[in-house]
Amino acid sequence: MNLPKITERQRNIINLLYEHRFLNRIQIQALLNQKDYKNTNLWLKDLREKQYVEWIYSTHFAEKTKPAVYYLGINAIRRFRQLNIHGEHILKY
């Protein structure tokens, strides 16, 4: 199965999400030691489009100030299975 190509920083993001399960953009940015939020947002948007990460984001007016929460998507799980880095029993839902 051919998975969409991702950069080294994007691989770091999915590894962080594997370790921590749920993270928001601010936490990801701090763990990557990034000063500019625009790059982080760009990487996360690309990962969402390629289905490596999913997000929980409310468009309700009262909750719009909360940052989106990111978690692993189906292609990230497929990538981990393909690389056989983590045990099969860990990657099941």
Stockholm file with secondary structure:
# STOCKHOLM 1.0

chainA/1-93         MNLPKITERQRNIINLLYEHRFLNRIQIQALLNQKDYKNTNLWLKDLREKQYVEWIYSTHFAEKTKPAVYYLGINAIRRFRQLNIHGEHILKY
#=GR chainA/1-93 SS CCCCCCCHHHHHHHHHHHHHSCEEHHHHHHHTTCSCHHHHHHHHHHHHHTTSEEEECCCSGGGTTSCCEEEECHHHHHHHHHHTCSCHHHHCC
#=GC SS_cons        CCCCCCCHHHHHHHHHHHHHSCEEHHHHHHHTTCSCHHHHHHHHHHHHHTTSEEEECCCSGGGTTSCCEEEECHHHHHHHHHHTCSCHHHHCC
//
